[in-house]
Amino acid sequence: MTLTMAVVVDYQNVHLTGTSLFLPGRPPEEGLIDPLRFARQLARARNAKIDNERYRTSVGRVEVFRGLPVPEDDLDANRRNQAQRAQ
């Protein structure tokens, strides 16, 4: 039996924290995350610590809370946001 988990992502906080930890000194736009890949990695990390197969987890749903960049100000960021939203 595999459990299903939902992951809620506060995109701005994950993005900025990840960039500052893993890409210090680099522009924030170089540290964008893919919310689905992030959620799957969380499930893999959780499963690596579990001995009982009954409690293995897969990602069933990802909810992302983020702002939408204004196309006139940042067309590329708006395009990336819309592409991730469509997945």
TORDO-166265 format. One record per atom (N, C-alpha, C, CB): x, y, z; atom name; residue number from 1. Coordinates in Angstrom, 2 decimals. Glycine has a CB too. Example, Ala and Ser with C-alpha at 12.3 -4.5 7.8 and 13.67 -1.06 7.14 Angstrom:
+---------+---------+---------+-------+-----+
|       X |       Y |       Z | atome | num |
+---------+---------+---------+-------+-----+
|   13.19 |   -5.69 |    7.80 |     N |   1 |
|   12.30 |   -4.50 |    7.80 |    CA |   1 |
|   13.20 |   -3.30 |    7.80 |     C |   1 |
|   11.31 |   -4.47 |    9.05 |    CB |   1 |
|   12.85 |   -2.25 |    7.08 |     N |   2 |
|   13.67 |   -1.06 |    7.14 |    CA |   2 |
|   12.90 |    0.03 |    7.87 |     C |   2 |
|   14.08 |   -0.60 |    5.72 |    CB |   2 |
+---------+---------+---------+-------+-----+
//
This chain:
+---------+---------+---------+-------+-----+
|       X |       Y |       Z | atome | num |
+---------+---------+---------+-------+-----+
|    0.84 |   -1.19 |    0.00 |     N |   1 |
|    0.00 |    0.00 |    0.00 |    CA |   1 |
|    0.88 |    1.24 |    0.00 |     C |   1 |
|   -0.96 |    0.00 |    1.22 |    CB |   1 |
|    0.58 |    2.15 |   -0.87 |     N |   2 |
|    1.31 |    3.42 |   -0.92 |    CA |   2 |
|    0.37 |    4.53 |   -0.48 |     C |   2 |
|    1.88 |    3.69 |   -2.34 |    CB |   2 |
|    0.87 |    5.37 |    0.40 |     N |   3 |
|    0.10 |    6.54 |    0.83 |    CA |   3 |
|    0.27 |    7.65 |   -0.20 |     C |   3 |
|    0.54 |    7.01 |    2.23 |    CB |   3 |
|   -0.69 |    8.52 |   -0.26 |     N |   4 |
|   -0.62 |    9.66 |   -1.16 |    CA |   4 |
|   -0.54 |   10.93 |   -0.34 |     C |   4 |
|   -1.84 |    9.70 |   -2.13 |    CB |   4 |
|    0.38 |   11.81 |   -0.71 |     N |   5 |
|    0.50 |   13.06 |    0.03 |    CA |   5 |
|    0.24 |   14.26 |   -0.87 |     C |   5 |
|    1.90 |   13.17 |    0.67 |    CB |   5 |
|   -0.23 |   15.31 |   -0.24 |     N |   6 |
|   -0.39 |   16.60 |   -0.92 |    CA |   6 |
|    0.71 |   17.51 |   -0.40 |     C |   6 |
|   -1.83 |   17.22 |   -0.68 |    CB |   6 |
|    1.27 |   18.32 |   -1.27 |     N |   7 |
|    2.33 |   19.25 |   -0.89 |    CA |   7 |
|    1.86 |   20.66 |   -1.21 |     C |   7 |
|    3.68 |   18.92 |   -1.63 |    CB |   7 |
|    1.96 |   21.54 |   -0.24 |     N |   8 |
|    1.62 |   22.94 |   -0.42 |    CA |   8 |
|    2.93 |   23.72 |   -0.44 |     C |   8 |
|    0.65 |   23.46 |    0.71 |    CB |   8 |
|    3.16 |   24.48 |   -1.51 |     N |   9 |
|    4.42 |   25.20 |   -1.69 |    CA |   9 |
|    4.16 |   26.70 |   -1.66 |     C |   9 |
|    5.12 |   24.78 |   -3.02 |    CB |   9 |
|    4.84 |   27.38 |   -0.76 |     N |  10 |
|    4.88 |   28.85 |   -0.79 |    CA |  10 |
|    6.07 |   29.17 |   -1.69 |     C |  10 |
|    5.03 |   29.50 |    0.69 |    CB |  10 |
|    5.79 |   29.39 |   -2.96 |     N |  11 |
|    6.84 |   29.47 |   -3.97 |    CA |  11 |
|    7.90 |   30.52 |   -3.64 |     C |  11 |
|    6.23 |   29.77 |   -5.31 |    CB |  11 |
|    7.49 |   31.70 |   -3.26 |     N |  12 |
|    8.44 |   32.79 |   -3.01 |    CA |  12 |
|    9.44 |   32.40 |   -1.92 |     C |  12 |
|    7.70 |   34.08 |   -2.62 |    CB |  12 |
|    8.95 |   31.84 |   -0.83 |     N |  13 |
|    9.85 |   31.47 |    0.26 |    CA |  13 |
|   10.78 |   30.33 |   -0.13 |     C |  13 |
|    9.04 |   31.08 |    1.48 |    CB |  13 |
|   10.27 |   29.31 |   -0.79 |     N |  14 |
|   11.12 |   28.18 |   -1.21 |    CA |  14 |
|   12.15 |   28.66 |   -2.22 |     C |  14 |
|   10.27 |   27.03 |   -1.81 |    CB |  14 |
|   11.73 |   29.45 |   -3.17 |     N |  15 |
|   12.61 |   29.97 |   -4.22 |    CA |  15 |
|   13.74 |   30.82 |   -3.62 |     C |  15 |
|   11.81 |   30.80 |   -5.23 |    CB |  15 |
|   13.40 |   31.79 |   -2.79 |     N |  16 |
|   14.42 |   32.68 |   -2.24 |    CA |  16 |
|   15.33 |   31.98 |   -1.23 |     C |  16 |
|   13.76 |   33.88 |   -1.58 |    CB |  16 |
|   14.77 |   31.11 |   -0.42 |     N |  17 |
|   15.59 |   30.36 |    0.54 |    CA |  17 |
|   16.54 |   29.42 |   -0.19 |     C |  17 |
|   14.71 |   29.56 |    1.52 |    CB |  17 |
|   16.03 |   28.70 |   -1.18 |     N |  18 |
|   16.87 |   27.80 |   -1.96 |    CA |  18 |
|   17.98 |   28.53 |   -2.68 |     C |  18 |
|   16.03 |   27.04 |   -2.97 |    CB |  18 |
|   17.66 |   29.67 |   -3.27 |     N |  19 |
|   18.67 |   30.45 |   -3.98 |    CA |  19 |
|   19.75 |   30.93 |   -3.02 |     C |  19 |
|   18.03 |   31.65 |   -4.70 |    CB |  19 |
|   19.35 |   31.44 |   -1.86 |     N |  20 |
|   20.36 |   31.94 |   -0.92 |    CA |  20 |
|   21.23 |   30.82 |   -0.36 |     C |  20 |
|   19.68 |   32.69 |    0.22 |    CB |  20 |
|   20.67 |   29.61 |   -0.19 |     N |  21 |
|   21.45 |   28.49 |    0.34 |    CA |  21 |
|   22.34 |   27.83 |   -0.70 |     C |  21 |
|   20.52 |   27.46 |    0.93 |    CB |  21 |
|   21.81 |   27.63 |   -1.90 |     N |  22 |
|   22.52 |   26.83 |   -2.89 |    CA |  22 |
|   23.17 |   27.64 |   -4.01 |     C |  22 |
|   21.58 |   25.86 |   -3.49 |    CB |  22 |
|   22.78 |   28.90 |   -4.16 |     N |  23 |
|   23.38 |   29.77 |   -5.18 |    CA |  23 |
|   23.71 |   31.13 |   -4.57 |     C |  23 |
|   22.42 |   29.94 |   -6.40 |    CB |  23 |
|   24.47 |   31.16 |   -3.48 |     N |  24 |
|   24.74 |   32.45 |   -2.83 |    CA |  24 |
|   25.43 |   33.43 |   -3.78 |     C |  24 |
|   25.59 |   32.25 |   -1.58 |    CB |  24 |
|   24.95 |   34.66 |   -3.76 |     N |  25 |
|   25.54 |   35.70 |   -4.60 |    CA |  25 |
|   25.04 |   35.72 |   -6.03 |     C |  25 |
|   27.00 |   35.54 |   -4.62 |    CB |  25 |
|   24.21 |   34.76 |   -6.41 |     N |  26 |
|   23.69 |   34.70 |   -7.78 |    CA |  26 |
|   22.34 |   35.41 |   -7.84 |     C |  26 |
|   23.56 |   33.23 |   -8.27 |    CB |  26 |
|   21.95 |   35.88 |   -9.02 |     N |  27 |
|   20.63 |   36.52 |   -9.16 |    CA |  27 |
|   19.51 |   35.52 |   -8.84 |     C |  27 |
|   20.45 |   37.08 |  -10.60 |    CB |  27 |
|   18.46 |   35.99 |   -8.18 |     N |  28 |
|   17.36 |   35.08 |   -7.80 |    CA |  28 |
|   16.74 |   34.33 |   -8.98 |     C |  28 |
|   16.28 |   35.87 |   -7.10 |    CB |  28 |
|   16.70 |   34.95 |  -10.15 |     N |  29 |
|   16.07 |   34.27 |  -11.30 |    CA |  29 |
|   16.85 |   33.04 |  -11.76 |     C |  29 |
|   15.93 |   35.25 |  -12.45 |    CB |  29 |
|   18.06 |   32.85 |  -11.25 |     N |  30 |
|   18.83 |   31.65 |  -11.59 |    CA |  30 |
|   18.47 |   30.48 |  -10.67 |     C |  30 |
|   20.33 |   31.94 |  -11.50 |    CB |  30 |
|   17.68 |   30.73 |   -9.65 |     N |  31 |
|   17.34 |   29.69 |   -8.69 |    CA |  31 |
|   15.89 |   29.29 |   -8.71 |     C |  31 |
|   17.70 |   30.14 |   -7.33 |    CB |  31 |
|   15.28 |   29.26 |   -9.86 |     N |  32 |
|   13.86 |   28.89 |   -9.95 |    CA |  32 |
|   13.68 |   27.42 |   -9.65 |     C |  32 |
|   13.29 |   29.22 |  -11.35 |    CB |  32 |
|   12.54 |   27.08 |   -9.06 |     N |  33 |
|   12.26 |   25.68 |   -8.74 |    CA |  33 |
|   11.07 |   25.19 |   -9.57 |     C |  33 |
|   11.97 |   25.52 |   -7.24 |    CB |  33 |
|   11.01 |   23.89 |   -9.73 |     N |  34 |
|    9.87 |   23.24 |  -10.34 |    CA |  34 |
|    9.08 |   22.62 |   -9.19 |     C |  34 |
|   10.30 |   22.15 |  -11.43 |    CB |  34 |
|    7.89 |   23.13 |   -8.87 |     N |  35 |
|    7.14 |   22.65 |   -7.71 |    CA |  35 |
|    6.87 |   21.14 |   -7.71 |     C |  35 |
|    5.84 |   23.38 |   -7.63 |    CB |  35 |
|    6.59 |   20.55 |   -8.86 |     N |  36 |
|    6.33 |   19.12 |   -8.90 |    CA |  36 |
|    7.61 |   18.34 |   -8.59 |     C |  36 |
|    5.77 |   18.72 |  -10.28 |    CB |  36 |
|    8.72 |   18.74 |   -9.16 |     N |  37 |
|    9.99 |   18.06 |   -8.85 |    CA |  37 |
|   10.35 |   18.23 |   -7.38 |     C |  37 |
|   11.13 |   18.62 |   -9.73 |    CB |  37 |
|   10.09 |   19.42 |   -6.83 |     N |  38 |
|   10.33 |   19.68 |   -5.41 |    CA |  38 |
|    9.50 |   18.72 |   -4.56 |     C |  38 |
|   10.00 |   21.15 |   -5.05 |    CB |  38 |
|    8.22 |   18.57 |   -4.89 |     N |  39 |
|    7.33 |   17.68 |   -4.13 |    CA |  39 |
|    7.78 |   16.23 |   -4.24 |     C |  39 |
|    5.89 |   17.83 |   -4.63 |    CB |  39 |
|    8.18 |   15.81 |   -5.42 |     N |  40 |
|    8.65 |   14.43 |   -5.59 |    CA |  40 |
|    9.92 |   14.18 |   -4.79 |     C |  40 |
|    8.89 |   14.12 |   -7.07 |    CB |  40 |
|   10.80 |   15.17 |   -4.72 |     N |  41 |
|   12.02 |   15.03 |   -3.92 |    CA |  41 |
|   11.68 |   14.92 |   -2.43 |     C |  41 |
|   12.96 |   16.22 |   -4.17 |    CB |  41 |
|   10.68 |   15.69 |   -1.98 |     N |  42 |
|   10.23 |   15.55 |   -0.59 |    CA |  42 |
|    9.76 |   14.14 |   -0.31 |     C |  42 |
|    9.11 |   16.56 |   -0.29 |    CB |  42 |
|    8.99 |   13.57 |   -1.23 |     N |  43 |
|    8.50 |   12.20 |   -1.05 |    CA |  43 |
|    9.66 |   11.21 |   -1.03 |     C |  43 |
|    7.50 |   11.83 |   -2.17 |    CB |  43 |
|   10.65 |   11.39 |   -1.91 |     N |  44 |
|   11.81 |   10.49 |   -1.91 |    CA |  44 |
|   12.58 |   10.58 |   -0.59 |     C |  44 |
|   12.75 |   10.83 |   -3.09 |    CB |  44 |
|   12.76 |   11.81 |   -0.09 |     N |  45 |
|   13.48 |   12.00 |    1.18 |    CA |  45 |
|   12.72 |   11.34 |    2.33 |     C |  45 |
|   13.69 |   13.50 |    1.47 |    CB |  45 |
|   11.41 |   11.50 |    2.33 |     N |  46 |
|   10.58 |   10.87 |    3.38 |    CA |  46 |
|   10.68 |    9.36 |    3.29 |     C |  46 |
|    9.11 |   11.32 |    3.26 |    CB |  46 |
|   10.56 |    8.82 |    2.08 |     N |  47 |
|   10.59 |    7.37 |    1.90 |    CA |  47 |
|   11.94 |    6.76 |    2.27 |     C |  47 |
|   10.25 |    7.03 |    0.47 |    CB |  47 |
|   13.01 |    7.52 |    2.11 |     N |  48 |
|   14.34 |    7.02 |    2.44 |    CA |  48 |
|   14.49 |    6.76 |    3.94 |     C |  48 |
|   15.41 |    8.00 |    1.97 |    CB |  48 |
|   13.66 |    7.38 |    4.74 |     N |  49 |
|   13.74 |    7.23 |    6.20 |    CA |  49 |
|   12.75 |    6.22 |    6.76 |     C |  49 |
|   13.51 |    8.55 |    6.86 |    CB |  49 |
|   11.98 |    5.59 |    5.90 |     N |  50 |
|   10.91 |    4.69 |    6.35 |    CA |  50 |
|   11.29 |    3.24 |    6.01 |     C |  50 |
|    9.55 |    5.06 |    5.69 |    CB |  50 |
|   11.24 |    2.39 |    7.03 |     N |  51 |
|   11.57 |    0.98 |    6.83 |    CA |  51 |
|   10.38 |    0.15 |    6.34 |     C |  51 |
|   12.11 |    0.38 |    8.11 |    CB |  51 |
|    9.19 |    0.55 |    6.73 |     N |  52 |
|    7.99 |   -0.22 |    6.44 |    CA |  52 |
|    7.39 |    0.22 |    5.10 |     C |  52 |
|    6.97 |   -0.08 |    7.57 |    CB |  52 |
|    7.30 |   -0.71 |    4.17 |     N |  53 |
|    6.73 |   -0.42 |    2.84 |    CA |  53 |
|    5.31 |    0.13 |    2.92 |     C |  53 |
|    6.75 |   -1.67 |    1.98 |    CB |  53 |
|    4.59 |   -0.23 |    3.97 |     N |  54 |
|    3.21 |    0.23 |    4.12 |    CA |  54 |
|    3.09 |    1.74 |    4.17 |     C |  54 |
|    2.60 |   -0.35 |    5.37 |    CB |  54 |
|    4.13 |    2.39 |    4.62 |     N |  55 |
|    4.08 |    3.84 |    4.83 |    CA |  55 |
|    4.82 |    4.63 |    3.75 |     C |  55 |
|    4.64 |    4.17 |    6.18 |    CB |  55 |
|    5.16 |    3.98 |    2.67 |     N |  56 |
|    5.78 |    4.70 |    1.55 |    CA |  56 |
|    4.77 |    5.70 |    0.99 |     C |  56 |
|    6.26 |    3.72 |    0.43 |    CB |  56 |
|    5.28 |    6.80 |    0.47 |     N |  57 |
|    4.41 |    7.88 |    0.03 |    CA |  57 |
|    4.71 |    8.27 |   -1.42 |     C |  57 |
|    4.57 |    9.10 |    0.94 |    CB |  57 |
|    3.66 |    8.62 |   -2.15 |     N |  58 |
|    3.81 |    9.21 |   -3.48 |    CA |  58 |
|    3.06 |   10.55 |   -3.48 |     C |  58 |
|    3.26 |    8.25 |   -4.60 |    CB |  58 |
|    3.41 |   11.39 |   -4.41 |     N |  59 |
|    2.78 |   12.71 |   -4.51 |    CA |  59 |
|    1.48 |   12.58 |   -5.30 |     C |  59 |
|    3.74 |   13.75 |   -5.18 |    CB |  59 |
|    0.41 |   13.04 |   -4.68 |     N |  60 |
|   -0.89 |   13.00 |   -5.34 |    CA |  60 |
|   -1.36 |   14.36 |   -5.81 |     C |  60 |
|   -1.92 |   12.41 |   -4.42 |    CB |  60 |
|   -0.86 |   15.39 |   -5.14 |     N |  61 |
|   -1.32 |   16.74 |   -5.47 |    CA |  61 |
|   -0.29 |   17.75 |   -5.01 |     C |  61 |
|   -2.71 |   17.03 |   -4.81 |    CB |  61 |
|   -0.11 |   18.80 |   -5.81 |     N |  62 |
|    0.78 |   19.90 |   -5.45 |    CA |  62 |
|    0.00 |   21.20 |   -5.61 |     C |  62 |
|    2.08 |   19.90 |   -6.33 |    CB |  62 |
|   -0.08 |   21.96 |   -4.54 |     N |  63 |
|   -0.71 |   23.29 |   -4.57 |    CA |  63 |
|    0.39 |   24.32 |   -4.43 |     C |  63 |
|   -1.79 |   23.45 |   -3.42 |    CB |  63 |
|    0.41 |   25.28 |   -5.31 |     N |  64 |
|    1.46 |   26.30 |   -5.32 |    CA |  64 |
|    0.82 |   27.67 |   -5.12 |     C |  64 |
|    2.28 |   26.26 |   -6.64 |    CB |  64 |
|    1.33 |   28.38 |   -4.14 |     N |  65 |
|    0.87 |   29.74 |   -3.89 |    CA |  65 |
|    1.99 |   30.68 |   -4.30 |     C |  65 |
|    0.48 |   29.95 |   -2.38 |    CB |  65 |
|    1.70 |   31.53 |   -5.26 |     N |  66 |
|    2.71 |   32.47 |   -5.77 |    CA |  66 |
|    2.02 |   33.61 |   -6.50 |     C |  66 |
|    3.70 |   31.75 |   -6.72 |    CB |  66 |
|    2.74 |   34.68 |   -6.66 |     N |  67 |
|    2.24 |   35.80 |   -7.43 |    CA |  67 |
|    2.48 |   35.57 |   -8.91 |     C |  67 |
|    2.89 |   37.10 |   -6.98 |    CB |  67 |
|    1.77 |   36.27 |   -9.73 |     N |  68 |
|    1.94 |   36.17 |  -11.17 |    CA |  68 |
|    2.65 |   37.43 |  -11.67 |     C |  68 |
|    0.58 |   35.99 |  -11.89 |    CB |  68 |
|    3.88 |   37.27 |  -12.20 |     N |  69 |
|    4.58 |   38.44 |  -12.72 |    CA |  69 |
|    3.78 |   39.11 |  -13.85 |     C |  69 |
|    5.97 |   38.04 |  -13.23 |    CB |  69 |
|    3.83 |   40.42 |  -13.87 |     N |  70 |
|    3.14 |   41.20 |  -14.89 |    CA |  70 |
|    3.90 |   41.03 |  -16.21 |     C |  70 |
|    3.03 |   42.72 |  -14.48 |    CB |  70 |
|    3.22 |   40.63 |  -17.29 |     N |  71 |
|    3.90 |   40.38 |  -18.56 |    CA |  71 |
|    4.67 |   41.60 |  -19.08 |     C |  71 |
|    2.91 |   39.95 |  -19.59 |    CB |  71 |
|    4.14 |   42.78 |  -18.85 |     N |  72 |
|    4.82 |   43.99 |  -19.34 |    CA |  72 |
|    6.12 |   44.26 |  -18.57 |     C |  72 |
|    3.88 |   45.20 |  -19.22 |    CB |  72 |
|    6.21 |   43.77 |  -17.34 |     N |  73 |
|    7.41 |   43.98 |  -16.54 |    CA |  73 |
|    8.42 |   42.86 |  -16.70 |     C |  73 |
|    7.05 |   44.13 |  -15.08 |    CB |  73 |
|    7.95 |   41.62 |  -16.79 |     N |  74 |
|    8.85 |   40.47 |  -16.87 |    CA |  74 |
|    8.17 |   39.36 |  -17.66 |     C |  74 |
|    9.26 |   39.98 |  -15.45 |    CB |  74 |
|    8.25 |   39.45 |  -18.96 |     N |  75 |
|    7.57 |   38.50 |  -19.84 |    CA |  75 |
|    8.08 |   37.07 |  -19.64 |     C |  75 |
|    7.75 |   38.92 |  -21.30 |    CB |  75 |
|    9.41 |   36.90 |  -19.49 |     N |  76 |
|    9.95 |   35.54 |  -19.31 |    CA |  76 |
|    9.45 |   34.89 |  -18.03 |     C |  76 |
|   11.47 |   35.58 |  -19.29 |    CB |  76 |
|    9.44 |   35.63 |  -16.93 |     N |  77 |
|    8.94 |   35.09 |  -15.65 |    CA |  77 |
|    7.46 |   34.75 |  -15.75 |     C |  77 |
|    9.19 |   36.09 |  -14.49 |    CB |  77 |
|    6.70 |   35.59 |  -16.42 |     N |  78 |
|    5.27 |   35.33 |  -16.61 |    CA |  78 |
|    5.08 |   34.05 |  -17.43 |     C |  78 |
|    4.59 |   36.53 |  -17.30 |    CB |  78 |
|    5.86 |   33.89 |  -18.48 |     N |  79 |
|    5.77 |   32.71 |  -19.34 |    CA |  79 |
|    6.11 |   31.44 |  -18.56 |     C |  79 |
|    6.71 |   32.86 |  -20.55 |    CB |  79 |
|    7.19 |   31.47 |  -17.76 |     N |  80 |
|    7.57 |   30.30 |  -16.96 |    CA |  80 |
|    6.47 |   29.95 |  -15.96 |     C |  80 |
|    8.90 |   30.57 |  -16.23 |    CB |  80 |
|    5.92 |   30.97 |  -15.33 |     N |  81 |
|    4.86 |   30.76 |  -14.35 |    CA |  81 |
|    3.66 |   30.08 |  -14.99 |     C |  81 |
|    4.44 |   32.09 |  -13.71 |    CB |  81 |
|    3.26 |   30.58 |  -16.15 |     N |  82 |
|    2.10 |   30.01 |  -16.85 |    CA |  82 |
|    2.37 |   28.57 |  -17.31 |     C |  82 |
|    1.73 |   30.87 |  -18.06 |    CB |  82 |
|    3.61 |   28.30 |  -17.72 |     N |  83 |
|    3.96 |   26.95 |  -18.18 |    CA |  83 |
|    3.89 |   25.95 |  -17.01 |     C |  83 |
|    5.38 |   26.95 |  -18.80 |    CB |  83 |
|    4.38 |   26.35 |  -15.84 |     N |  84 |
|    4.31 |   25.46 |  -14.67 |    CA |  84 |
|    2.86 |   25.28 |  -14.23 |     C |  84 |
|    5.16 |   26.03 |  -13.51 |    CB |  84 |
|    2.08 |   26.32 |  -14.36 |     N |  85 |
|    0.68 |   26.24 |  -13.96 |    CA |  85 |
|   -0.08 |   25.23 |  -14.82 |     C |  85 |
|    0.02 |   27.62 |  -14.07 |    CB |  85 |
|    0.30 |   25.11 |  -16.09 |     N |  86 |
|   -0.38 |   24.21 |  -17.02 |    CA |  86 |
|   -0.09 |   22.74 |  -16.77 |     C |  86 |
|    0.00 |   24.56 |  -18.42 |    CB |  86 |
|    0.94 |   22.44 |  -16.00 |     N |  87 |
|    1.32 |   21.03 |  -15.77 |    CA |  87 |
|    0.35 |   20.33 |  -14.88 |     C |  87 |
|    2.70 |   20.95 |  -15.15 |    CB |  87 |
+---------+---------+---------+-------+-----+
//
